[in-house]
Amino acid sequence: MSLADQLPEGTIATKAVAKDWREAIRLAGDGLVAGGVATEQYTTEMIEAVEKHGPYIVVAPGFALAHSRPSPAVLGTGISWVGLAEPVAFGSAANDPVTLVVGLAAQDHDSHLAVMSSLAGVLADENVLRELIAAETPEQVRARLAELETE
């Protein structure tokens, strides 16, 4: 299943506005809830994980992978996509500020590996990543991700 297929309607936000990292994670959580793969409690768990462990979710320059441990708040495996209108600081010395937050819900430690592999391929190409962050609409994000599957 392609990344575009993993992002049904309601799971993508473009030009989103977040005043801080907590709000950015909430937006990612809203997408996971809209996609039917998590409850609002999971959003709280993602925020609590960063409060407890620091900005470990900021895994590359400008990119945060919002997630928490598998829990009853996870209903399925899926992702959400939040392109921010203005970058937000998460407190990562190496990778702040963040312009893209991908939310990840996984029912176990293995079910999300294929999604992560596809996502890593996208993030490795700085030009593609810039295009995706600049997208004006969710449809543009999905279309570009679908193109990548055929390149």
C-alpha positions as CSV (number, residue, x, y, z in Angstrom):
1,M,0.0,0.0,0.0
2,S,1.4,3.4,-1.0
3,L,1.8,6.4,1.3
4,A,-0.9,8.1,-0.6
5,D,-3.2,5.2,0.2
6,Q,-2.3,5.4,3.8
7,L,-3.6,9.0,3.9
8,P,-7.3,9.1,3.4
9,E,-9.4,12.2,3.4
10,G,-9.2,14.1,6.7
11,T,-5.7,12.8,7.6
12,I,-3.8,15.6,5.8
13,A,-3.5,19.2,6.8
14,T,-1.6,21.7,4.7
15,K,-0.6,25.3,5.6
16,A,-1.7,24.4,9.2
17,V,-1.2,26.9,12.0
18,A,0.2,25.7,15.3
19,K,1.4,28.1,18.0
20,D,3.7,25.5,19.6
21,W,4.8,21.9,19.4
22,R,1.9,20.6,21.5
23,E,-0.6,22.2,19.1
24,A,1.4,20.7,16.1
25,I,1.1,17.2,17.7
26,R,-2.7,17.8,18.4
27,L,-3.1,18.5,14.7
28,A,-1.4,15.2,13.8
29,G,-3.6,13.5,16.4
30,D,-6.7,15.0,14.9
31,G,-5.7,13.4,11.6
32,L,-5.2,10.0,13.2
33,V,-8.6,10.3,14.8
34,A,-10.2,11.4,11.4
35,G,-8.5,8.4,9.8
36,G,-10.1,6.1,12.4
37,V,-6.8,4.7,13.7
38,A,-6.7,6.3,17.1
39,T,-8.7,8.0,19.7
40,E,-8.2,11.5,21.2
41,Q,-6.5,9.7,24.2
42,Y,-3.6,8.8,21.8
43,T,-3.0,12.4,21.1
44,T,-2.6,13.0,24.8
45,E,-0.2,10.1,25.0
46,M,1.9,11.5,22.1
47,I,2.2,14.8,23.9
48,E,3.0,13.1,27.2
49,A,5.8,11.1,25.6
50,V,7.5,14.3,24.4
51,E,7.1,15.9,27.8
52,K,8.7,12.8,29.4
53,H,11.4,12.0,26.9
54,G,12.1,15.3,25.2
55,P,12.0,16.0,21.4
56,Y,13.1,12.5,20.4
57,I,10.3,12.6,17.7
58,V,12.2,15.3,15.7
59,V,14.1,12.7,13.7
60,A,15.4,14.8,10.8
61,P,15.8,18.5,10.0
62,G,12.3,20.1,10.0
63,F,10.6,16.8,10.5
64,A,8.8,15.3,13.5
65,L,7.3,11.8,13.7
66,A,4.6,12.2,16.4
67,H,3.9,8.8,18.0
68,S,3.6,7.0,21.3
69,R,3.7,3.4,22.4
70,P,1.0,1.0,21.2
71,S,-2.0,1.3,23.6
72,P,-5.8,0.8,23.8
73,A,-6.1,4.3,22.3
74,V,-4.7,2.9,19.0
75,L,-7.5,1.4,16.9
76,G,-5.4,0.5,13.8
77,T,-2.1,1.3,12.0
78,G,-2.0,4.6,10.1
79,I,-0.5,8.0,9.6
80,S,-1.5,11.6,9.4
81,W,0.3,14.5,7.7
82,V,0.6,18.1,8.9
83,G,2.4,20.6,6.8
84,L,2.9,23.8,8.9
85,A,2.5,27.3,7.5
86,E,5.2,28.5,9.9
87,P,7.9,26.3,11.5
88,V,7.5,25.4,15.2
89,A,10.3,24.7,17.7
90,F,10.2,21.4,19.5
91,G,13.4,21.9,21.5
92,S,15.6,19.8,19.2
93,A,19.1,21.4,19.0
94,A,19.9,19.5,15.8
95,N,16.6,19.5,13.9
96,D,14.5,22.4,14.8
97,P,12.4,24.1,13.6
98,V,9.8,21.7,12.4
99,T,7.7,22.2,9.3
100,L,6.3,18.7,8.8
101,V,4.7,16.6,11.4
102,V,3.6,13.0,10.5
103,G,1.5,11.3,13.1
104,L,1.9,7.5,13.5
105,A,-0.4,5.1,15.2
106,A,0.6,1.4,15.4
107,Q,-1.0,-1.5,17.2
108,D,2.3,-3.2,17.6
109,H,6.0,-2.6,17.0
110,D,6.1,-4.3,13.6
111,S,2.9,-3.3,11.8
112,H,4.2,0.2,10.9
113,L,7.5,-0.9,9.3
114,A,6.4,-0.8,5.7
115,V,4.9,2.7,6.2
116,M,8.1,3.9,7.8
117,S,10.2,2.5,5.0
118,S,8.1,4.4,2.4
119,L,8.2,7.6,4.5
120,A,12.0,7.4,4.8
121,G,12.3,7.3,1.1
122,V,10.3,10.5,0.7
123,L,12.2,12.3,3.5
124,A,15.5,11.4,2.0
125,D,14.9,13.6,-1.0
126,E,15.1,17.2,0.1
127,N,13.5,18.5,-3.1
128,V,10.5,16.2,-2.8
129,L,10.1,17.1,0.8
130,R,10.1,20.8,0.0
131,E,7.4,20.2,-2.6
132,L,5.3,18.3,-0.2
133,I,5.6,20.9,2.5
134,A,4.7,23.7,0.0
135,A,1.6,21.8,-1.1
136,E,-1.5,24.0,-0.8
137,T,-4.1,21.2,-0.5
138,P,-4.3,17.6,0.8
139,E,-5.0,16.5,-2.8
140,Q,-1.7,17.9,-3.9
141,V,0.1,16.0,-1.2
142,R,-1.6,12.7,-2.1
143,A,-1.0,13.3,-5.8
144,R,2.7,13.9,-5.3
145,L,3.1,10.9,-3.0
146,A,1.3,8.8,-5.6
147,E,3.7,10.0,-8.3
148,L,6.6,8.9,-6.2
149,E,5.3,5.4,-6.2
150,T,5.5,5.2,-10.0
151,E,8.9,7.0,-10.4
